Amino acid sequence: MSLAYLGLGSNLGDRIANIEKAYTAIGARGVGTVLRKSPFYETEPVDCKSPLKFVNSAVEIMTDLEPVELLAELRQIEADLGRKRDNDKNSPRTLDIDILLYDFIVMNTKDLVIPHPEILKRLFVLKPLVDVKPDLLHPVAQKNVSEILASATPEFLNQGVKAI
C-alpha cells in the first residue's frame, strides 16, 4: 500500500459537489481509501481562460495502484463526472484531479510528474496539502509542506485563496 496526495479542483457546475463525488468515486472504484481531506478553498483562476472561480481541496489516499495506474483511474473519474478534455489544458472544468505526491517517489515522464510542479508555485495547491498533512515531506525541496508555506513570499501568500 502506498500513500498518495491528490489535488482536486472544479470551476463548473456545483463545484463542491463535484469534488465530493470524486472523493466517493475514489473509494467506490477501488482506486484507494480516502484517509484525510482538506477544507474547501475558493480561488481565482490561474492560467485559465474562464472568469469562474475554482473550488480546490486536497486529499490523502491509501492505494494499491502504481502512479501511472492511479493517473489512469483518476482520469476516468474525471470523465465519469463530466470532464471534457480538449487541447487547452487551462479550459474550465467540472473536475481536475492531480497527483501531487506519491510516497517519496520522484518521477518525470511525458504524462506524469511527481511531485507535481505546482505545489511550490500555487497557494491553492500548497495550502490544502498543508491542511491534510502539515509534516508531509516534499522529496525534492527536502522540507515539509508547512515549512515551505511558512517561508513563502508575501506575493505567494496573496494569491486569492479563501476558505469556504
Contacts in CASP RR format, 6 or more apart in sequence:
PFRMAT RR
TARGET T0000
AUTHOR 0000-0000-0000
METHOD contacts of the structure
MODEL  1
MSLAYLGLGSNLGDRIANIEKAYTAIGARGVGTVLRKSPFYETEPVDCKS
PLKFVNSAVEIMTDLEPVELLAELRQIEADLGRKRDNDKNSPRTLDIDIL
LYDFIVMNTKDLVIPHPEILKRLFVLKPLVDVKPDLLHPVAQKNVSEILA
SATPEFLNQGVKAI
1 62 0 8 1.000
1 63 0 8 1.000
1 64 0 8 1.000
2 62 0 8 1.000
2 63 0 8 1.000
2 64 0 8 1.000
2 65 0 8 1.000
2 102 0 8 1.000
2 103 0 8 1.000
3 35 0 8 1.000
3 60 0 8 1.000
3 61 0 8 1.000
3 62 0 8 1.000
3 63 0 8 1.000
3 102 0 8 1.000
3 103 0 8 1.000
4 60 0 8 1.000
4 61 0 8 1.000
4 62 0 8 1.000
4 63 0 8 1.000
4 67 0 8 1.000
4 70 0 8 1.000
4 99 0 8 1.000
4 101 0 8 1.000
4 102 0 8 1.000
4 103 0 8 1.000
5 58 0 8 1.000
5 59 0 8 1.000
5 60 0 8 1.000
5 61 0 8 1.000
5 99 0 8 1.000
5 100 0 8 1.000
5 101 0 8 1.000
5 102 0 8 1.000
5 129 0 8 1.000
5 132 0 8 1.000
5 133 0 8 1.000
5 136 0 8 1.000
6 58 0 8 1.000
6 59 0 8 1.000
6 61 0 8 1.000
6 74 0 8 1.000
6 97 0 8 1.000
6 98 0 8 1.000
6 99 0 8 1.000
6 100 0 8 1.000
7 56 0 8 1.000
7 57 0 8 1.000
7 58 0 8 1.000
7 59 0 8 1.000
7 97 0 8 1.000
7 98 0 8 1.000
7 100 0 8 1.000
7 116 0 8 1.000
7 125 0 8 1.000
7 128 0 8 1.000
7 129 0 8 1.000
8 19 0 8 1.000
8 22 0 8 1.000
8 56 0 8 1.000
8 57 0 8 1.000
8 58 0 8 1.000
8 59 0 8 1.000
8 95 0 8 1.000
8 96 0 8 1.000
8 97 0 8 1.000
8 98 0 8 1.000
9 15 0 8 1.000
9 18 0 8 1.000
9 19 0 8 1.000
9 54 0 8 1.000
9 55 0 8 1.000
9 56 0 8 1.000
9 57 0 8 1.000
9 93 0 8 1.000
9 95 0 8 1.000
9 96 0 8 1.000
9 97 0 8 1.000
10 16 0 8 1.000
10 18 0 8 1.000
10 19 0 8 1.000
10 54 0 8 1.000
10 55 0 8 1.000
10 93 0 8 1.000
10 94 0 8 1.000
10 95 0 8 1.000
10 96 0 8 1.000
11 45 0 8 1.000
11 48 0 8 1.000
11 50 0 8 1.000
11 52 0 8 1.000
11 53 0 8 1.000
11 54 0 8 1.000
11 55 0 8 1.000
11 92 0 8 1.000
11 93 0 8 1.000
12 18 0 8 1.000
12 52 0 8 1.000
12 92 0 8 1.000
12 93 0 8 1.000
12 94 0 8 1.000
13 94 0 8 1.000
15 54 0 8 1.000
15 55 0 8 1.000
16 40 0 8 1.000
16 55 0 8 1.000
16 164 0 8 1.000
18 55 0 8 1.000
18 81 0 8 1.000
18 94 0 8 1.000
18 95 0 8 1.000
19 40 0 8 1.000
19 55 0 8 1.000
19 57 0 8 1.000
19 95 0 8 1.000
21 81 0 8 1.000
21 95 0 8 1.000
22 77 0 8 1.000
22 78 0 8 1.000
22 81 0 8 1.000
22 95 0 8 1.000
22 97 0 8 1.000
23 34 0 8 1.000
23 37 0 8 1.000
23 59 0 8 1.000
25 31 0 8 1.000
25 77 0 8 1.000
25 80 0 8 1.000
25 81 0 8 1.000
26 32 0 8 1.000
26 34 0 8 1.000
26 59 0 8 1.000
26 61 0 8 1.000
26 77 0 8 1.000
27 33 0 8 1.000
27 34 0 8 1.000
29 73 0 8 1.000
29 76 0 8 1.000
29 77 0 8 1.000
30 73 0 8 1.000
31 61 0 8 1.000
31 63 0 8 1.000
31 65 0 8 1.000
31 70 0 8 1.000
31 73 0 8 1.000
31 74 0 8 1.000
31 77 0 8 1.000
32 61 0 8 1.000
32 62 0 8 1.000
32 63 0 8 1.000
32 64 0 8 1.000
32 65 0 8 1.000
33 61 0 8 1.000
33 62 0 8 1.000
33 63 0 8 1.000
34 59 0 8 1.000
34 60 0 8 1.000
34 61 0 8 1.000
35 59 0 8 1.000
35 60 0 8 1.000
35 61 0 8 1.000
35 62 0 8 1.000
36 59 0 8 1.000
36 60 0 8 1.000
36 132 0 8 1.000
36 133 0 8 1.000
37 57 0 8 1.000
37 58 0 8 1.000
37 59 0 8 1.000
37 60 0 8 1.000
37 132 0 8 1.000
38 57 0 8 1.000
38 58 0 8 1.000
38 59 0 8 1.000
38 127 0 8 1.000
38 128 0 8 1.000
38 129 0 8 1.000
38 131 0 8 1.000
38 132 0 8 1.000
39 57 0 8 1.000
39 128 0 8 1.000
39 131 0 8 1.000
39 163 0 8 1.000
39 164 0 8 1.000
40 55 0 8 1.000
40 56 0 8 1.000
40 57 0 8 1.000
40 163 0 8 1.000
40 164 0 8 1.000
41 55 0 8 1.000
41 56 0 8 1.000
41 57 0 8 1.000
41 124 0 8 1.000
41 127 0 8 1.000
41 128 0 8 1.000
41 161 0 8 1.000
41 162 0 8 1.000
41 163 0 8 1.000
41 164 0 8 1.000
42 53 0 8 1.000
42 54 0 8 1.000
42 55 0 8 1.000
42 56 0 8 1.000
42 161 0 8 1.000
42 162 0 8 1.000
42 164 0 8 1.000
43 53 0 8 1.000
43 54 0 8 1.000
43 55 0 8 1.000
43 56 0 8 1.000
43 123 0 8 1.000
43 124 0 8 1.000
43 159 0 8 1.000
43 160 0 8 1.000
43 161 0 8 1.000
43 162 0 8 1.000
44 53 0 8 1.000
44 54 0 8 1.000
44 159 0 8 1.000
44 160 0 8 1.000
45 51 0 8 1.000
45 52 0 8 1.000
45 53 0 8 1.000
45 54 0 8 1.000
46 122 0 8 1.000
46 124 0 8 1.000
46 159 0 8 1.000
47 90 0 8 1.000
48 54 0 8 1.000
48 90 0 8 1.000
48 91 0 8 1.000
48 92 0 8 1.000
49 88 0 8 1.000
49 90 0 8 1.000
49 91 0 8 1.000
49 92 0 8 1.000
50 91 0 8 1.000
50 92 0 8 1.000
52 92 0 8 1.000
54 124 0 8 1.000
55 164 0 8 1.000
56 124 0 8 1.000
56 125 0 8 1.000
56 128 0 8 1.000
56 161 0 8 1.000
57 128 0 8 1.000
58 100 0 8 1.000
58 125 0 8 1.000
58 128 0 8 1.000
58 129 0 8 1.000
58 131 0 8 1.000
58 132 0 8 1.000
59 132 0 8 1.000
60 132 0 8 1.000
60 133 0 8 1.000
63 70 0 8 1.000
65 73 0 8 1.000
67 99 0 8 1.000
67 102 0 8 1.000
67 105 0 8 1.000
67 107 0 8 1.000
67 112 0 8 1.000
67 114 0 8 1.000
68 109 0 8 1.000
68 111 0 8 1.000
68 112 0 8 1.000
70 99 0 8 1.000
70 102 0 8 1.000
71 99 0 8 1.000
71 111 0 8 1.000
71 112 0 8 1.000
74 97 0 8 1.000
74 99 0 8 1.000
75 97 0 8 1.000
77 95 0 8 1.000
77 97 0 8 1.000
78 85 0 8 1.000
78 93 0 8 1.000
78 94 0 8 1.000
78 95 0 8 1.000
78 96 0 8 1.000
78 97 0 8 1.000
79 85 0 8 1.000
81 94 0 8 1.000
81 95 0 8 1.000
82 94 0 8 1.000
82 95 0 8 1.000
83 93 0 8 1.000
83 94 0 8 1.000
83 95 0 8 1.000
83 96 0 8 1.000
84 93 0 8 1.000
98 116 0 8 1.000
98 118 0 8 1.000
98 125 0 8 1.000
99 112 0 8 1.000
99 114 0 8 1.000
99 116 0 8 1.000
100 114 0 8 1.000
100 115 0 8 1.000
100 116 0 8 1.000
100 119 0 8 1.000
100 125 0 8 1.000
100 129 0 8 1.000
101 114 0 8 1.000
101 115 0 8 1.000
101 116 0 8 1.000
101 119 0 8 1.000
101 129 0 8 1.000
101 136 0 8 1.000
101 138 0 8 1.000
101 139 0 8 1.000
102 114 0 8 1.000
104 137 0 8 1.000
104 139 0 8 1.000
105 114 0 8 1.000
105 139 0 8 1.000
106 114 0 8 1.000
106 115 0 8 1.000
106 139 0 8 1.000
106 140 0 8 1.000
107 113 0 8 1.000
107 114 0 8 1.000
108 114 0 8 1.000
115 138 0 8 1.000
115 139 0 8 1.000
115 140 0 8 1.000
116 125 0 8 1.000
118 125 0 8 1.000
119 125 0 8 1.000
119 126 0 8 1.000
119 129 0 8 1.000
119 138 0 8 1.000
119 145 0 8 1.000
119 148 0 8 1.000
120 126 0 8 1.000
120 138 0 8 1.000
120 141 0 8 1.000
120 148 0 8 1.000
122 159 0 8 1.000
123 152 0 8 1.000
123 156 0 8 1.000
123 157 0 8 1.000
123 159 0 8 1.000
123 160 0 8 1.000
123 161 0 8 1.000
124 159 0 8 1.000
124 161 0 8 1.000
126 145 0 8 1.000
126 148 0 8 1.000
126 149 0 8 1.000
126 152 0 8 1.000
127 149 0 8 1.000
127 161 0 8 1.000
129 136 0 8 1.000
129 145 0 8 1.000
130 145 0 8 1.000
130 146 0 8 1.000
130 149 0 8 1.000
133 145 0 8 1.000
134 144 0 8 1.000
134 145 0 8 1.000
134 146 0 8 1.000
135 144 0 8 1.000
135 145 0 8 1.000
135 146 0 8 1.000
136 144 0 8 1.000
136 145 0 8 1.000
137 143 0 8 1.000
137 144 0 8 1.000
137 145 0 8 1.000
138 144 0 8 1.000
138 145 0 8 1.000
138 148 0 8 1.000
141 148 0 8 1.000
143 151 0 8 1.000
END
